[in-house]
């Protein structure tokens, strides 16, 4: 696999001077070209998209503060790029994808990269993965304005959620939450504006 893009991406991330070296290493080891599909976008647009996706994966991993002993739940695998990054930073990733074509694509990518600490399934994921809970961190790529109680029960106390909400203006805002001892969510911060639908595939 050609890692030249990844070296460029990691150099780009290092230029910010804010990312954990483990996160940059995970991105270097995950060839972003593997996750692309046929696209009508120009080469320049695709390159900008790759830089943005790599940057976003680094931001999410850093905000979640992923640790090597943790179990992660991801709802919305897409082509599996974020999943692959998370898997290199945690003990186990459980990922759910609603669309069969993306589910198959992601799993093929995991096999090519020989990632053995990922477990996936194809179904609507908003109710989580009860039989594999509890999780330390949960990442959701679909817009959701309220987390249901069943999903909150599946995360450990002091666990973190990241998911996008739809603001009244129509803009999607990626937000970070923490679960307190009463199993309720407390907002930590707005991270950035986002539109995950634009890069379900790279």
Secondary structure, DSSP 8 states (H G I E B T S, - for coil): ---HHHHHHHHHHHTTS-S-HHHHHHHHTS-GGGG-----S-HHHHHHHHHHHHHHHHHHHHHHT--TT-EEEEE--TTSHHHHHHHTTSSEEEEEES-HHHHHHHHHHHHHTT--SEEEEES--TT--GGG--EEEEEE-S--SS--HHHHTTEEEEEEEEEEEE-TTS-EEEEEEEE-TTS-EEEEEEEEE--GGGGS--
